[in-house]
Amino acid sequence: MELYAHPVTLNTGEQTTLEQYKGKVLLIVNTASKCGFTPQYEGLETLYKKYKDKGLEVLGFPCDQFGHQEPGSDDDIAQFCSLNFGVSFPLFKKTLVNGHDANPLFEALKEQAPGLLGTKRIKWNFTKFLVTSDGKVLKRYAPTIKPSAIEKDIVKLLPVE
């Protein structure tokens, strides 16, 4: 299935696909509000604000599979992100990224950009996937990689002005 065809649900409950992001560079991240990496929301928002008008979309998918670090409802998560980090990039419904019931979008991302030593499993919150404007999953970044360290890779994919 083409990446853009995957059904996704915004944190407002609205069902959609990634089709609306076709032609844009995507940074897709599984997020959590009570994680040691939670401050990365700030870096993600900085990238989003800096490059959204140049063709970048940051897509946040809250996940509670790692240490129960995303216990709140979708409304709680949106409020937390907005109040604490000024998040304006799209947030989606809380989702599973590993296991039998994993979101098919994350299954596709893991298949196209395996982790260290070819592992498919996502190891923790704030794993980031960089997708080219034509829908190819270019790279997976570990949770320890800060958003600012990804900026140079993003810039290479954006249209030259």
N, C-alpha and C positions, 0 to 999 in steps of 0.2 A: 504494500500500500504506500502510495506517495505520502511523504511526511505531512503535507498540507491537508490531506484528506482525513487525518485522524480527528475524531470527535473529541472536543474538550468542553469543559463547563467552567464558565467564569465564576468567581466567588459570589456573584449576585444570583447564581442559579441559571443564568442564561446559557443555553446550549449553543455551541458553534463549532467551527473547525478552525484550523490554522490558515485556511485559505486567505483570510483577510491580511495575512502577513507575507503573502507570496511576493517575491521581489525584494524583500528586506533581509538584512542580516539579523539573525536571531541569536540571543544568548538565553538559553533555557536552563533554569536553575531550580533544584528542589530545595525549598527553604524551611526554616523553623524559627520560632520566636524565642525559644528558651535554650539556645545552643551557644557554645563558645564562639561560633562563627557568625552569630546573629548580627554583629556590627557590620558585616559585609553588605547588609541592606544599604548602608550609606554609600558604599563604593558602587554598588549596582545602580543606585539612583543617580549618582554623579555621572556614570557612563551614559545612562539613559537620557538625562537632560542634555548632555554635551553632544550626543550623536543622534538623537531621535529624528531631528529634522534632516539628517544626512542619510537616513535609511536603517538605523538600528532599532530593534525592539528587544527589550528585556522582558522575559515572561517568567513569573514566579509561580511555582507549584508547591504550596505548603505540604509537608509530609510529616506524619507522626510515627514513622517506623523506626526511628533511631533514638532510643533512650526516652521515649514519650516526651519529646521536646517541642511538640506542637499540639498541646492538649485542647486548645480553644476551638470555638466554632468558627466558621468562615467569616462571620461578622466580627468576632473578637480579633481574629488575625488581621483583617483589613484595618480595623481601628488601631491596633497596636502598631502596624507598619506605618500608617499615616501619621499618628501622633509622635512616634519615637524617631522615625527616619524620613518622614516626608515622602514616602513612597507614592509615586504617581504612575509607575509602570503597571501593566495588567497583572493582577493576581487571579489565580484559578482556584477552583474548589480543592479542598484537601484531598490528596491522592496517595496511592500506593505506588512505589517505584520498583519494588522487588517482590518476588513471590508469585504465587498462582494467580492472584487477582491484581497484579500490577497493571497500571495504566498502559495500554498498547502504545501510546506515544513514547513512553520511557523504554518499553521493550525495543522499539525501533531505534531510539537513540543509542541504547546500550549495544545493540547489534552492529550499528554502523561505526561506533566509536568505543571499542572495548577499553577497559582500564588496563592497569599494569599487568603485564604477563598475559594479556588476552582475556582477563576476567570480565565477565559481563555485569556482575552484581555491583550495584552502587553501594559504596561502603559507609557513607555518612551524608548528613545534610550539607547543602551548599556545594554539591557536585554540579559543575557547569558544563553545558554543551554549546559549542559554537557552530552555527549552521549558516552556510553561505546563502546568498540571495537566490540561488537556484535550487535550494532545498537539500543540499548535501551536508551531512554532518561531518564537519571538518576535524573537530578536536574535542576531547573531554579533558576537563581540568579538575584536579583534586580539590577537596574542600579547603585545603591549606593555601591554595593559590588565590591571592587577593584579586578582586576585580581590576584594580589598577594595573596589575601585571598582565592582564589580558588585552589591555587597550591597544597595544601595538598590533596585535593580531586582528583586532576588529577594524582598525584604521585601514589595514591592507585590503580588506574586503569591501569597504565602502566605495561608492563611485567617486572618481576624482572630480573635483570642482573646477 
